[in-house]
Amino acid sequence: TLGYGYAYTNFYKSEVEIKFTQTDKLQAIDGASLRIDAIEWENHLLFTERGEYFIDPCIFWEYERPMDRALGHKLFFGALFRKDFGFLELNFNPYFEKYFENQTNPAMKFQIQGQAKYRVFQSANQSTISLGAQGWTDFGAWDNWAPAGDREVRIGPAFFYKWRTGYNRNAWNGSIAYLFDLTDRNWGSRDRFNN
């Protein structure tokens, strides 16, 4: 994913992203081809100054248009909650996903994404490097959750950076994560999350 975002105010940020994929079919043709998979437009609206209250609440909405028109288009919307504990930042994000013009995914889904990151470096101009983890799970239809063993679950390490340019306090932010798919795990009767 490659994206560019802009914070219009301290409370509102908008971002455009391009998602790329590489499939086995493309690899067989030329060995290293990428194709654009989808284009997204994401918006965040923060309700308070960072650290003003116990939790920093925010809402977001995102529109995604896949290049494969048969997939329809998708709307995400939900809440973002952030809490700082010194150098540690925790995020918890429950949200909904709804496909339009797509008969294979008619139901609205409920999903949760979360992350923890620990700031390991901060320069004099407040550029930072953080290490942490991200996780995500899909509960299925919002009004009829899938059994725990059938839910898609991913978790893995992540690297975060913020590079301040010095001009008007602008910054480049980014993250890199590798999420392991835990979906195929065989849940047993001794697992805490077994239904």
C-alpha positions in Angstrom: 0.0 0.0 0.0 1.2 3.5 -0.9 -0.6 6.5 0.5 -0.5 10.2 0.9 -2.4 12.0 3.7 -2.8 15.6 4.7 -3.9 17.0 8.1 -6.1 20.0 7.3 -6.5 20.8 11.0 -5.4 19.3 14.3 -8.7 17.4 14.3 -9.2 16.3 10.6 -7.0 14.2 8.4 -7.6 12.8 4.9 -5.5 10.2 3.0 -5.6 8.6 -0.4 -4.0 5.1 -0.8 -3.2 2.8 -3.7 -3.2 -0.9 -2.9 -1.0 -3.2 -5.0 -1.0 -6.9 -5.4 1.3 -9.5 -6.9 -0.3 -12.8 -8.0 1.3 -16.1 -9.1 -0.2 -15.5 -12.5 1.7 -12.2 -12.8 4.9 -13.8 -11.5 4.7 -16.4 -14.1 4.5 -13.8 -16.9 7.5 -11.6 -16.0 8.7 -12.6 -12.5 8.1 -9.3 -10.6 5.0 -7.5 -11.8 2.7 -5.6 -9.6 -0.8 -4.4 -10.4 -3.0 -1.8 -8.7 -5.7 -3.7 -6.7 -7.7 -0.8 -5.3 -7.8 2.9 -4.5 -8.9 4.1 -1.1 -9.9 7.5 0.4 -9.7 7.6 4.2 -10.8 10.3 6.7 -10.2 10.7 10.4 -12.0 13.2 12.7 -10.5 13.5 16.2 -12.8 14.9 18.9 -10.3 16.1 21.5 -6.7 17.3 21.7 -4.2 14.4 22.1 -3.9 13.5 25.8 -6.7 15.9 26.9 -8.8 13.1 28.3 -8.2 9.5 29.5 -8.7 8.2 25.9 -8.4 10.1 22.6 -11.6 9.3 20.7 -11.9 9.5 16.9 -14.2 8.4 14.1 -13.2 7.4 10.6 -14.7 6.5 7.3 -13.0 5.0 4.3 -14.2 4.4 0.7 -12.5 1.7 -1.4 -12.9 1.1 -5.1 -11.3 -2.2 -6.4 -10.0 -2.2 -9.9 -12.0 -5.4 -10.5 -15.4 -3.8 -11.0 -17.1 -7.2 -10.3 -16.0 -6.8 -6.6 -18.2 -3.7 -6.3 -17.0 -1.0 -3.8 -16.6 -1.0 -0.1 -17.3 1.4 2.8 -15.5 1.1 6.2 -16.6 3.2 9.2 -16.0 3.0 12.9 -14.2 4.4 15.9 -10.5 4.8 16.8 -9.4 4.9 20.4 -5.9 5.8 21.5 -4.2 5.9 24.9 -0.6 6.9 25.7 1.3 5.6 28.6 4.6 7.4 28.4 6.5 5.9 25.4 3.8 3.3 24.9 0.8 4.0 22.6 -2.2 1.6 22.5 -4.9 1.7 19.8 -8.2 -0.1 19.7 -10.4 0.2 16.6 -13.8 -1.4 16.2 -15.3 -0.9 12.8 -17.8 -2.0 10.2 -17.3 -3.0 6.5 -20.0 -3.0 3.9 -19.7 -4.0 0.2 -22.0 -2.5 -2.4 -22.7 -3.9 -5.9 -21.2 -7.3 -4.8 -23.5 -10.3 -4.4 -20.9 -12.5 -2.7 -20.5 -10.2 0.3 -24.0 -8.8 1.0 -23.8 -8.6 4.8 -22.2 -5.8 6.8 -19.2 -7.2 8.7 -17.8 -6.3 12.2 -14.0 -6.2 12.6 -11.5 -5.1 15.2 -8.0 -3.8 14.6 -5.5 -3.0 17.4 -1.9 -2.1 17.8 0.7 -1.4 20.5 3.9 0.6 19.7 6.8 1.6 21.9 8.9 4.7 21.0 12.5 3.6 21.0 14.0 6.8 19.5 13.1 10.5 19.4 15.3 13.1 17.8 15.5 16.8 18.9 13.0 17.8 16.2 10.6 15.0 17.4 11.2 12.5 14.6 10.5 9.1 16.1 11.0 5.4 15.6 8.8 2.9 17.3 8.5 -0.9 17.5 5.3 -2.8 18.2 2.7 -5.2 17.1 -0.6 -5.1 15.1 -3.5 -7.4 15.1 -6.8 -7.8 13.3 -9.8 -10.0 13.4 -13.0 -10.4 11.3 -16.1 -11.4 13.4 -18.2 -12.0 10.3 -21.7 -10.5 9.9 -22.2 -7.7 12.5 -25.5 -9.2 13.8 -24.4 -12.9 13.6 -20.8 -13.4 14.6 -18.9 -16.4 13.3 -17.7 -19.0 15.9 -14.2 -18.3 17.2 -12.6 -21.1 15.1 -14.1 -19.7 11.9 -12.9 -16.1 12.4 -10.1 -14.6 10.3 -7.3 -13.6 12.7 -3.9 -11.9 11.9 -1.2 -10.7 14.2 2.5 -9.7 13.9 5.3 -7.3 14.5 5.3 -3.7 13.2 7.8 -0.9 12.7 6.6 2.8 12.8 8.4 6.0 11.9 7.7 9.7 11.9 10.1 12.0 10.1 9.7 15.7 10.7 10.8 17.9 7.8 11.3 21.0 9.9 9.1 23.1 7.6 5.8 24.1 9.4 6.3 21.1 11.6 5.2 18.8 8.7 6.0 15.1 9.0 6.1 11.9 7.0 4.5 9.0 8.9 4.6 5.4 8.0 4.5 1.8 9.2 5.6 -1.6 8.0 4.0 -4.7 9.5 4.1 -8.5 8.8 0.9 -10.1 10.0 0.7 -13.9 10.4 -2.6 -15.6 9.5 -3.9 -17.6 12.5 -7.1 -18.5 10.7 -6.2 -22.1 9.9 -5.3 -23.0 13.5 -7.2 -26.0 14.9 -8.9 -24.7 18.0 -9.2 -27.2 20.8 -11.4 -27.5 23.9 -8.7 -26.0 26.1 -8.4 -22.8 24.2 -9.8 -19.7 25.9 -11.5 -18.4 22.7 -13.3 -21.6 21.9 -17.1 -21.1 21.6 
